[in-house]
Amino acid sequence: MARTYLKKPAAAEAPKTNGSSPSLDVPGIVKGVIDSIRTEGDSAVRRYSEQFDKWSPASGFRLSVAEIEKIISQVPEQVIQDIKTVQANVRKFAEAQRETVKDFELEISPGVFLGQKNNPIESVGAYIPGGRYALLASAHMTILTAKVAGVKNVIACTPPAAGEIPAATVAAMYYAGADQIYILGGIQAVAAMAVGTETIPKVDFIAGPGNAFVAEAKRQLFGQIGIDLFAGPTEVLIVADETADPWTVATDLLSQAEHGPDTPAVLITTSTELAKKTMQYCDEQLTTLRTAALASTSWKTYGEVIVTDTIDEAYTVADEFASEHVQILTARPRDALVKMQHYGALFLGPMTCVSYGDKCIGTNHVLPTKHAARYTGGLWVGKFLRTVTYQEVTSPEASGELGRLCGRAARVELFEGHARSGDVRAHLYLKDEFDWIKP
């Protein structure tokens, strides 16, 4: 397959740090915080909140109903209306997803019933990032989706913003349906929700993106609690042909590059002219973009531009990346639904952009990164459900026949105890005799 690199990443093998300094021992720091919170509870949470966020409110980290109402009253009405509009989109899509997950019962043979139920997780922790950006949208994606799934209790944490409560984020958390809201960030928030403290209840599952420390905390706690995804830096990949507008392509690449200093932004195209113009326009736009300090670092260090001979080759190369976000700017964008298999989410055509998925269109923006799209999809209603099964045999003859089958199958595997459970049913319902069963 022919492919020409007009731009290669400057640090192809550089570690993706999700914004942390590569000199920091992230796993060691995270382990220390988790261990302290596990043994010291609230006192350790407060100590680390003060250390990392300069935040130690005398009234505690949880917001009361009165505090929430006062905070929301400070948010401009247009922001509130936009939050509600976006959440209506997210809710509509999540409800449609929930309808696809069905309980059922099947009588596979006379008197033998097998069934499936989808039970929501009891308690979920939602982490809503702050720090560099206030990610209101993460409240919609985590809290609201969990509530549509039927989760009874959703605890939501978000960090302070420069020593202040992020009012718009609190409004998004509240309208999404959070049952408890805490102004608490980073490792200490994730650890507190995972292990439980005197004032923060333990949850069964944690969802939501975050920086390298949040991601590492989720990794270390996985198994004790469930998590949505092992998330890395945001990724964007655009497949374009000669019909695409290079100014739009450049704009959309940089829209994701501003997430952080280590965002892979990749263009795969069949047009050398488009590729060169896009690179030129990226350089031009970086002179006026307010977030150029971050976007330019990502573009310079992790940006790629690849030219292929055919559009089918472009799709093949794109599948190798298994990118988080894949935008299709071609004459026939829906071809990608057939041609591609490995991606977190597809954005089809020039009227659609990744930023719509990030902020407002209704699909979930918590998506797989670092090639994880080869084995998993993103966050959705189903992540908050546990698909469980049940079995019932009501026919004596069927139970006896299953007992015979179980006995034979188990003894092939040398599981004598299993075999005897089958033998008992064969004896009780079909009158089979066994040396080990007393009369």
Legacy VTK file of the C-alpha trace (Angstrom):
# vtk DataFile Version 3.0
C-alpha trace
ASCII
DATASET POLYDATA
POINTS 439 float
0.000 0.000 0.000
1.413 3.371 -1.019
1.438 6.085 1.622
3.430 9.321 1.694
4.134 11.187 4.923
4.065 14.956 4.459
4.244 15.371 8.222
5.456 12.854 10.751
5.083 13.226 14.519
8.170 14.882 15.996
8.017 12.522 18.963
6.537 9.310 17.594
7.757 7.281 20.553
7.262 9.940 23.202
5.054 8.834 26.088
1.537 10.206 26.075
1.391 11.790 29.501
-2.093 13.338 29.358
-0.620 16.623 30.483
1.592 15.472 33.349
5.324 16.015 33.543
7.197 12.901 32.350
9.560 13.328 35.315
6.767 12.691 37.820
6.231 9.227 39.267
2.514 9.244 38.560
1.820 5.629 39.671
3.771 6.152 42.906
2.035 9.424 43.736
-1.374 7.922 43.028
-0.704 4.824 45.134
0.374 6.968 48.070
-2.799 9.032 47.950
-5.056 5.989 47.633
-3.335 4.192 50.529
-3.625 7.257 52.754
-7.319 7.759 52.002
-7.958 4.064 52.553
-6.484 4.242 56.069
-7.185 7.850 57.130
-10.446 8.625 55.358
-11.705 12.199 55.363
-8.609 13.666 56.992
-6.456 12.425 54.101
-8.993 13.659 51.540
-8.870 17.137 53.078
-5.075 17.121 53.266
-4.642 16.222 49.611
-7.358 18.626 48.470
-5.488 21.412 50.230
-2.154 20.245 48.784
-3.259 19.761 45.176
-6.152 22.220 44.762
-5.713 24.703 47.650
-9.276 23.765 48.606
-10.416 22.928 52.138
-13.916 24.317 52.798
-14.932 24.451 56.442
-18.462 23.313 55.609
-17.219 20.178 53.875
-16.870 19.104 50.267
-20.491 18.139 49.672
-22.816 20.906 48.524
-26.128 21.246 50.314
-29.370 21.780 48.417
-29.366 25.432 49.500
-25.799 25.896 48.289
-26.604 24.292 44.950
-29.624 26.554 44.457
-27.561 29.647 45.298
-24.765 28.606 42.928
-27.163 27.909 40.063
-28.833 31.289 40.572
-25.519 32.895 39.580
-25.378 31.117 36.214
-26.617 33.140 33.212
-30.024 32.049 31.940
-28.686 31.355 28.443
-26.128 28.938 29.887
-28.880 27.151 31.826
-31.029 26.884 28.707
-28.098 25.546 26.688
-27.342 22.957 29.378
-30.942 21.794 29.269
-30.976 21.635 25.447
-27.782 19.592 25.296
-28.996 17.292 28.040
-32.257 16.745 26.154
-30.184 15.544 23.193
-28.065 13.255 25.364
-31.135 11.893 27.133
-32.963 11.180 23.880
-30.038 9.192 22.479
-29.389 7.367 25.764
-33.054 6.390 26.048
-32.933 5.004 22.512
-29.855 2.983 23.479
-31.629 1.646 26.574
-34.486 0.432 24.402
-32.059 -1.786 22.482
-31.038 -3.662 25.641
-33.794 -6.180 26.259
-34.690 -8.647 28.972
-35.918 -11.959 27.611
-36.886 -15.492 28.577
-36.545 -18.496 26.270
-37.903 -22.038 26.629
-35.055 -23.836 24.858
-36.763 -27.211 25.261
-39.975 -28.297 27.001
-39.747 -27.338 30.664
-36.300 -25.688 30.439
-36.337 -21.903 30.769
-33.358 -19.558 30.322
-33.582 -15.823 30.846
-31.660 -12.583 30.754
-32.122 -9.468 32.866
-30.290 -6.136 32.701
-29.913 -4.736 36.192
-28.528 -1.221 36.693
-25.484 -0.731 38.891
-26.567 0.362 42.370
-24.173 3.275 42.940
-21.976 5.191 40.487
-19.354 7.863 40.929
-19.069 10.463 38.146
-15.862 12.445 37.835
-16.302 15.776 36.031
-12.882 17.262 35.165
-11.973 20.873 35.843
-8.465 22.235 35.870
-7.570 23.611 32.437
-11.170 23.582 31.172
-14.552 23.301 32.841
-15.993 20.246 31.104
-19.711 20.699 31.619
-20.376 18.153 28.902
-18.847 15.380 30.987
-21.682 15.840 33.477
-24.200 15.149 30.734
-22.298 12.134 29.447
-21.710 10.403 32.782
-24.428 11.418 35.242
-27.367 11.634 32.854
-26.461 8.428 31.015
-26.228 6.567 34.324
-29.620 7.901 35.368
-31.222 6.816 32.083
-29.773 3.353 32.726
-31.604 3.318 36.065
-28.741 3.874 38.511
-30.314 4.803 41.858
-27.445 6.787 43.344
-24.983 8.917 41.388
-22.293 10.754 43.328
-20.594 13.491 41.302
-17.247 15.148 41.988
-15.641 18.123 40.270
-12.593 20.140 41.344
-12.614 23.821 42.267
-11.527 26.246 39.554
-8.723 28.454 40.852
-10.150 28.281 44.354
-13.730 28.930 43.245
-16.768 26.697 42.822
-17.406 26.176 39.066
-21.011 27.346 38.982
-21.897 26.282 35.448
-20.476 22.794 36.051
-22.518 22.470 39.240
-25.623 23.454 37.265
-24.870 20.789 34.666
-24.343 18.168 37.386
-27.593 19.122 39.107
-29.754 19.120 35.961
-28.171 15.841 34.850
-29.590 14.247 37.996
-26.673 13.905 40.430
-27.871 12.738 43.846
-24.868 14.184 45.674
-22.436 16.850 44.453
-18.936 17.302 45.872
-16.425 20.018 45.045
-13.469 17.691 45.121
-10.966 16.837 42.417
-8.143 14.623 41.274
-6.877 11.435 42.845
-8.514 12.278 46.166
-11.977 12.411 44.573
-11.602 9.136 42.691
-10.067 7.343 45.690
-12.698 8.639 48.116
-15.539 7.421 45.902
-13.838 4.073 45.318
-12.981 3.163 48.925
-15.486 5.281 50.857
-14.822 7.638 53.770
-16.756 8.916 56.760
-18.652 11.402 54.602
-18.294 10.085 51.051
-20.103 6.794 50.323
-18.341 4.023 48.445
-19.552 3.476 44.890
-19.527 0.383 42.694
-18.404 2.040 39.460
-16.605 5.241 38.401
-17.052 7.008 35.063
-15.575 10.143 33.575
-12.381 11.440 31.962
-9.503 13.212 33.675
-5.797 13.942 33.646
-2.966 11.421 34.020
-3.470 11.205 37.796
-7.206 10.549 37.522
-6.624 7.948 34.805
-3.951 6.213 36.898
-6.189 6.249 39.991
-8.939 4.524 38.010
-6.414 1.998 36.713
-5.134 1.134 40.190
-8.629 0.895 41.674
-10.100 -1.169 38.837
-11.200 -4.511 40.203
-12.220 -3.047 43.538
-14.701 -0.962 41.545
-15.682 -0.973 37.901
-14.613 1.793 35.534
-15.765 3.029 32.150
-12.477 3.171 30.213
-8.717 3.476 30.579
-8.524 6.913 28.988
-5.525 8.632 27.448
-5.072 11.957 25.626
-7.768 13.009 23.162
-7.257 11.829 19.576
-8.583 13.083 16.243
-8.183 11.625 12.769
-9.634 13.082 9.582
-10.079 11.155 6.333
-10.468 13.603 3.451
-10.504 13.581 -0.337
-10.147 16.391 -2.879
-13.711 17.599 -2.186
-12.868 18.676 1.344
-12.247 22.293 2.305
-8.685 22.607 3.698
-9.594 25.529 5.957
-12.296 23.382 7.575
-9.899 20.449 7.868
-7.306 22.632 9.606
-9.934 24.101 11.924
-11.219 20.689 12.934
-7.737 19.270 13.565
-6.836 22.185 15.839
-10.200 22.031 17.608
-9.070 18.781 19.177
-5.375 19.640 19.464
-6.294 22.300 22.022
-7.338 19.615 24.519
-3.743 19.289 25.715
-0.093 19.206 24.700
-0.090 15.560 23.630
-3.147 15.136 21.400
-2.505 13.139 18.207
-4.076 15.045 15.295
-3.916 13.067 12.041
-4.961 13.819 8.470
-5.181 11.005 5.919
-6.051 12.188 2.433
-5.922 11.247 -1.227
-5.067 14.847 -2.203
-1.532 16.194 -1.876
-2.829 19.692 -2.601
-5.369 19.469 0.224
-2.702 18.135 2.572
-0.304 20.993 1.880
-2.993 23.663 2.173
-4.234 22.151 5.428
-0.736 22.297 6.913
-0.409 25.914 5.775
-3.774 26.823 7.298
-2.924 25.119 10.570
0.140 27.336 10.870
-1.936 30.427 10.043
-4.719 29.634 12.504
-2.248 28.987 15.300
-1.270 32.664 15.153
-4.771 33.698 16.285
-6.086 30.721 18.294
-6.387 31.578 21.984
-5.351 28.054 22.934
-2.381 27.994 20.550
0.091 27.241 23.342
-1.475 23.815 23.721
-2.704 23.228 20.184
0.608 24.120 18.567
2.494 21.760 20.864
0.192 18.883 19.969
0.259 19.690 16.265
4.031 20.039 16.154
4.811 17.017 18.293
2.043 14.539 17.488
0.486 15.805 14.259
0.620 13.618 11.125
-0.316 14.130 7.496
-0.452 11.051 5.249
-1.293 10.905 1.543
-2.619 7.670 0.008
-3.311 6.760 -3.604
-6.950 5.740 -3.093
-9.735 6.407 -0.629
-9.918 2.705 0.235
-6.251 2.858 1.240
-7.046 5.910 3.347
-9.712 3.963 5.215
-7.326 1.053 5.731
-4.661 3.345 7.192
-7.267 5.044 9.374
-8.329 1.674 10.779
-4.734 1.024 11.824
-4.867 4.076 14.077
-8.152 3.004 15.740
-8.558 6.645 16.708
-10.933 8.003 19.317
-12.585 10.486 16.911
-12.670 9.873 13.150
-14.068 12.589 10.907
-14.956 11.766 7.296
-14.741 14.688 4.855
-15.228 12.955 1.505
-17.645 12.954 -1.395
-19.341 9.823 0.019
-18.864 9.959 3.794
-21.250 7.096 4.582
-18.904 4.690 2.814
-16.873 4.789 6.023
-19.630 2.903 7.821
-18.810 -0.068 5.607
-15.115 0.482 5.006
-14.023 1.138 8.600
-14.247 -0.985 11.759
-11.928 0.528 14.390
-12.868 3.902 15.896
-14.448 5.414 18.982
-16.941 7.530 17.040
-17.455 8.511 13.386
-18.400 12.027 12.276
-19.748 11.951 8.742
-19.578 14.828 6.273
-18.689 18.527 6.369
-21.839 19.494 8.259
-20.716 17.332 11.207
-17.677 17.893 13.391
-16.037 16.231 16.378
-16.809 19.254 18.532
-20.538 18.500 18.121
-19.926 15.101 19.680
-17.807 16.629 22.427
-20.308 19.275 23.421
-23.866 19.064 22.211
-25.175 16.616 19.606
-26.213 13.848 22.012
-23.818 10.920 21.537
-21.418 10.168 24.380
-17.986 11.793 24.349
-16.274 9.357 26.737
-14.509 7.252 24.101
-11.627 4.758 23.795
-8.093 6.021 23.111
-4.656 4.461 22.571
-5.962 1.841 20.101
-8.558 0.620 22.624
-11.189 1.079 19.905
-9.952 -2.259 18.566
-11.649 -4.012 21.494
-14.197 -1.669 23.063
-16.657 1.100 22.333
-17.239 4.208 24.394
-19.404 4.973 27.399
-23.090 4.225 26.891
-26.151 3.161 28.825
-25.044 -0.474 28.682
-21.904 0.282 30.721
-24.152 1.022 33.688
-26.096 -2.228 33.317
-25.156 -5.724 34.451
-26.499 -8.356 32.091
-27.340 -11.345 34.283
-28.946 -14.692 33.511
-31.298 -17.087 35.268
-32.333 -20.695 34.690
-35.315 -22.797 35.729
-36.207 -26.421 34.946
-39.858 -27.294 35.562
-40.038 -30.664 33.769
-38.885 -33.782 35.707
-37.987 -35.542 32.464
-35.935 -32.560 31.226
-34.104 -32.300 34.557
-33.268 -36.001 34.475
-31.949 -35.816 30.913
-29.886 -32.757 31.768
-28.562 -34.675 34.782
-27.362 -37.485 32.533
-25.748 -35.012 30.140
-24.131 -33.097 33.010
-22.741 -36.300 34.501
-21.105 -37.339 31.238
-19.782 -33.873 30.409
-18.388 -33.277 33.900
-16.594 -36.629 34.128
-14.775 -35.938 30.860
-13.323 -32.930 32.663
-12.734 -34.982 35.886
-15.221 -32.892 37.872
-16.788 -35.660 39.935
-18.678 -33.300 42.238
-20.339 -31.613 39.302
-21.209 -34.986 37.826
-22.878 -36.083 41.045
-25.156 -33.038 41.058
-26.372 -34.253 37.669
-26.574 -37.852 38.892
-28.938 -36.851 41.707
-31.432 -35.395 39.218
-31.127 -38.407 36.918
-31.806 -40.627 39.956
-34.718 -38.567 41.300
-36.561 -37.980 38.034
-35.531 -40.884 35.758
-34.838 -43.520 38.428
-31.215 -44.032 37.307
-29.135 -46.006 39.831
-25.678 -44.945 41.015
-23.312 -46.774 43.398
-22.636 -43.659 45.450
-26.318 -42.715 46.033
-27.823 -44.373 49.065
-31.277 -45.873 48.618
LINES 1 440
439 0 1 2 3 4 5 6 7 8 9 10 11 12 13 14 15 16 17 18 19 20 21 22 23 24 25 26 27 28 29 30 31 32 33 34 35 36 37 38 39 40 41 42 43 44 45 46 47 48 49 50 51 52 53 54 55 56 57 58 59 60 61 62 63 64 65 66 67 68 69 70 71 72 73 74 75 76 77 78 79 80 81 82 83 84 85 86 87 88 89 90 91 92 93 94 95 96 97 98 99 100 101 102 103 104 105 106 107 108 109 110 111 112 113 114 115 116 117 118 119 120 121 122 123 124 125 126 127 128 129 130 131 132 133 134 135 136 137 138 139 140 141 142 143 144 145 146 147 148 149 150 151 152 153 154 155 156 157 158 159 160 161 162 163 164 165 166 167 168 169 170 171 172 173 174 175 176 177 178 179 180 181 182 183 184 185 186 187 188 189 190 191 192 193 194 195 196 197 198 199 200 201 202 203 204 205 206 207 208 209 210 211 212 213 214 215 216 217 218 219 220 221 222 223 224 225 226 227 228 229 230 231 232 233 234 235 236 237 238 239 240 241 242 243 244 245 246 247 248 249 250 251 252 253 254 255 256 257 258 259 260 261 262 263 264 265 266 267 268 269 270 271 272 273 274 275 276 277 278 279 280 281 282 283 284 285 286 287 288 289 290 291 292 293 294 295 296 297 298 299 300 301 302 303 304 305 306 307 308 309 310 311 312 313 314 315 316 317 318 319 320 321 322 323 324 325 326 327 328 329 330 331 332 333 334 335 336 337 338 339 340 341 342 343 344 345 346 347 348 349 350 351 352 353 354 355 356 357 358 359 360 361 362 363 364 365 366 367 368 369 370 371 372 373 374 375 376 377 378 379 380 381 382 383 384 385 386 387 388 389 390 391 392 393 394 395 396 397 398 399 400 401 402 403 404 405 406 407 408 409 410 411 412 413 414 415 416 417 418 419 420 421 422 423 424 425 426 427 428 429 430 431 432 433 434 435 436 437 438
